[in-house]
Amino acid sequence: ALASAPRHPAASLDQARLGASLVRLAATPAQRILARPERTAREALNARLPARTVQGVLRPLLAALLADPDLGTSSRRADLALRAFARGRLAVPEGGAAALPELLAAALPPGTVRTGVRVTEASVSRVTTAEHGVFRCRSVVLATGARTAAELLPGLRTPAFHAVTVLHHTAPVAPTGDPVLLLESDPGGPVAHTAVMSAVDPGRAPAGRTLITSTVLGTPPDDTERRVRKHLATLYGTSTDEWELLALRHTPDAVPAMPPPHDGNRPVRLLAGLYVCGDHRAASTAQGALASGRRAA
C-alpha cells in the first residue's frame, strides 16, 4: 500500500511506531481484541498513535479495507481488519469477483443452481419467484445483502450503509507497472484508492490496453468521471487524457456500517429451517460473509 501523504520531519518516527503497533496487533489473539473496550476506530487509534499517522496512513488504509473514511467503525472491527492486513497480503480473485461463485457452481451437478431467478417471498417451506413459480422445500438459506434480506423477511434489521462508486478506466500505457494499492491521504480528493488491476491480473484488461480501477467512497461528486480522471492524473503523476471509461458503478448500500457497539456474531438461524447469512450477520467484509455462511452451513 502506498500513501500519498506529504513528507513530515517526524515521518520516520511515525512509521516506526506504526510498524511496531502493527507487529503487536498481528500477534494479538482475536479473542483478546474482541474483549477490548469498544469505541469508534478514530478514538481508539488517536489514543495509541500520533494524529498525523492516523490521518495520513491508517485512515486511508481502513477506508480501503472497510469503506469507512470517517473511522466511525467499531474499534474492535477496525483492529481485526488491521490485524488481518498485517498478518497476510491483499489479494483479488483471478478473473474478477464473479469468478469464485462461477467456479463453485460449475462443480455442482447440472441443474443444481438456477441463475437469473428473482425471489419475491421466502419461508421455511417454500420460495416464491417472480417468473418461475413456487419451489417447495424443507429449509431455506437466505444469502443476500442486508436490504434484500429485510425485504424478504420483514422484521430483520436494516443497517446503515457506506456507499461505494467504482470506476474502471482503460489506458494505452500503465501509469505504474507495480501491483500496488495506491491510497489517497488527502480527504479532499474524490478517489479513496486506486490500482492498476492489469498489473495484478492481466486477463482483466482489454487486448493491448491496461485496466485501472478506482474507488470513490460516500456520495460521489457532480461530474464524477471528470473529477476522478483529474485526481488520478495527480495521484499517478501522468496525463489521463487518453484514458477511456469502461464502467462506472455506484452502489449506495455497498457495505453495512459497523458503528460501536457491533455484534459480529449475529444469529444465522432464525427458525428451525430458516437461516440468514451475509456480511450483515458478521463483519462487513468478504471474510465476514464467508464466516456467516460457514455458520449457516
N, C-alpha and C positions, 0 to 999 in steps of 0.2 A: 504494500500500500504506500502511495506517495501522497504527502500533504503539501499543498501549495501555500504553506504558511510563510510569512516574511521572516527573515533572519532576526534573531534576538540575541543580545550578548549572553544571556543565560541559557541559550538553547541546548548546549551540550549537557549542562547540569540537568535540565528538564528531561532530556532524552534518557539520561542515566537513571533518574528517578522513575520515569515511566517504564523503562526496561525492567528495573528491579521489581516494580509493582506488578507487572505482567508475569514475571517469573514466579513470584509468590502466589499470584492468583491461579496460575496453571497448576501449581502443586497443591492447591487447596481442595479438599473433597467437596463435591457438590452439596452434600447434606449440611456441611458447615456453612456454606454460603446461604443456603435456604434458611438457616437458623439466625442469620444476622438481622438486626433491626431493619425494618423496611421503610424507605422514604423514596423520594424521586432520585433518579440517577444523577441529576445535576447536583443535588445537595450532598449526596454521598461522595461523588468524585471531587467536588470542591473542598470537602473536608480532608481529603487524602493527598491531593496534588495541587500544584500551582494553577491558578485560574487560566493562565495563558496556555498551559499544557492541555487542560480540559477543553478550552475553546478551540485551540489550533489543531489538536490531534484527535483526542478522544471523542469530541462532539461529532466531527465529520465521519469518524470510523463507526461510531454507534448509529449514525444516520444511515450509513450504508448497510449495517447489519440488521437494524430494527426499524428503519424508515421513520425515526423519531429525532429530528434535528433539534427539538426543544429540550430533549433529555427529561421528559416527563414520565418516562417509563419507570417501573418498579426498579429500585436499586438492585434487588436480588436478580431480576431477569437480566439487567444490564451486565452485572458481574458474571453471570453464567455465559452470556454471549461473548464477553471479552475472554473468559476462561477458555471457551471452545476455540476462539480465534488464536489464542496464544499456544494452545496445545496442538493445533493442526494447521491446515492450509486452506485457502479459498479454492473452490472448485466449481465447475459447471458441468452439466451433462453434455456429452458429445452429441451434436445434432440438435440441441435445443431442449427446452423444458419439457416438451411433449414426448421426447424420446423414451424416457423411463416407463411411463404408463403404456406407451405403444408396445414396448418390448415385453412388458408383463402380459398384456392382452394377447400378444402373438403366441405366447407359450401355452395358452389355455385351449381346450378343445373348441372346435368351431361352434359358433352359436352361443357360447357361454356369456359373452359380453355383447350388449346391444348399445350402439352409439347413436347419437342424434335423436334420442327419445327424451321428451320433456315430461317430467313428472309433475302432476298437479295436486296429488294428495297421497299421503303415506300413513300407514298404521301398522300395527303388529301383524295383521293377517293379509293385507292387500296393498298394492301400489297402483294408483290410477294414473294413466298417462294421457297426454293431450290428443294423440292421434293413433295410439297403438293399443287401446283398450285397457283392461284391468288384469293385473298379474296377482294371483293369489300366492301366499307364501306362509311359512311358519315363523319367520322373523325378518326384520328389516334392519339394515345398517345404513344410516344416512351420513354419507361422507361428502359434505358440501361446504361452501363458505357459510359464515355466520348468518348473513342476511337471508340466504335461501333456506337454511335450516329453520329459522324463525318463521318464515312464511309457510313452510310445510308442517311445522309443529308449533302452532300458536302457544305462547307461554314461555318459549325459550328466550333468554335474554339476548338482545342485540347490542353488542358493544359499540363504542365509538371507533372510528377508523382513521388510519393515516392514508391520505390519498397519494397515489404514485402515477407519474407520467413517464413513459419510456419512449425514447426516440431512437430509431435506427437510421444511421447515415451510411452511405457507401462513398468511397473516395478512390481516386486512381492510385494514390500512394499513401501508405500508412503514416500517420503523424508520429508514431513510435513503433518500433518492432518488438518492444518488450511486452510480455504478458503480465501487465500490472494493472491494478485498480487505482485510478487517479482520483484522489479526494480533494474537494474544494474546501479550504478552511475559512473562506470569506462568505458568510451567510447572505451577503448582498447579491451574489450571482445566482441565476436560476438553476444551474447544474449542481447537483449534490455530489455525483460521482460519475465517472465515465471510464470506458476501457475499449481498447482495440480488440474486439472479440475474435476477429480472424487470426490474431496472434496467439490465441488460446486454442481455438477450434477453426482451422482453415476452411472446413467444409461449410461453414455458415455463410461465407461471403459469395456474392455473385462472381462468375468466372472473370478473372483478370482484375478484380477490384478488392478492396478491403472493407471490412464492416466495423463501424464504430457505434457502440451502444451507450446511451447516456440516460441518466435518471434525474427527474425533477420531482422534489417532494412537496407535498401540500398543494394548494391551489396554483395551477400554472398561470404564468403571466399572460397578458394580452400579447398577441403576435408571438406565440411561444417559439415557433421554429426559428424565426429570425433572431430572437434574443438568445436562444440556445446556441445557434450557429456562431454568433458573435462571441459568446462566452467561451465556446470550445476553441475558437481561434486564439484566445488569450491563454487558456489552460495548456494547450498543446504547443503554443508558440509557432503557429503556422497558419497560412491562409486556408479558409474553408470555402472559398468562392466556388470551387469545382466539386464540392460535396453535393450529393443528391440525397434527399429524404426518401427512405423506403417506407417507413411507417411511423406513426405517432399514435400511441395508445394511452388514454387517460382512464384510470380505474379509481373512482372515488372511495371505494371500500376495499382497497387492496390489502391492507394489513390491520388486523384488530389492534386497538390500543391496549397497553398493559400498565395503566397507572396503578400506584400502590393504593390499597393492598390488592395484590393479584394472586388468584388461585391458579397455579399452573398444573393442577391435577383434578380438574373438574370431572364429575362422573360421566362416563360414556354409556352406561347402562341406565336408561330412563325407566324402563319397564321390562318385565320378562319378555324377551323377543324384540325389544326396540332399543337400538343403540345409535348414538350420535358421536361422530369423531371429526376432527379437523383442528386447525391451529387455534380456533376459538375455544377449544376444550383443554388446551395445554398452553404452550408458548407460541407466540406469533411468528414462528419461523418454520421452514420446511422440516427441520428436525422435530419441532413440536407437533406438527401434523402427523409425522410418522410415528411418534411416540403414542399419540392418542389412538391412531389406527391399530397399533400393536395391542394396546389395552382392550380395544373393542374386539379384536380377533380373539 
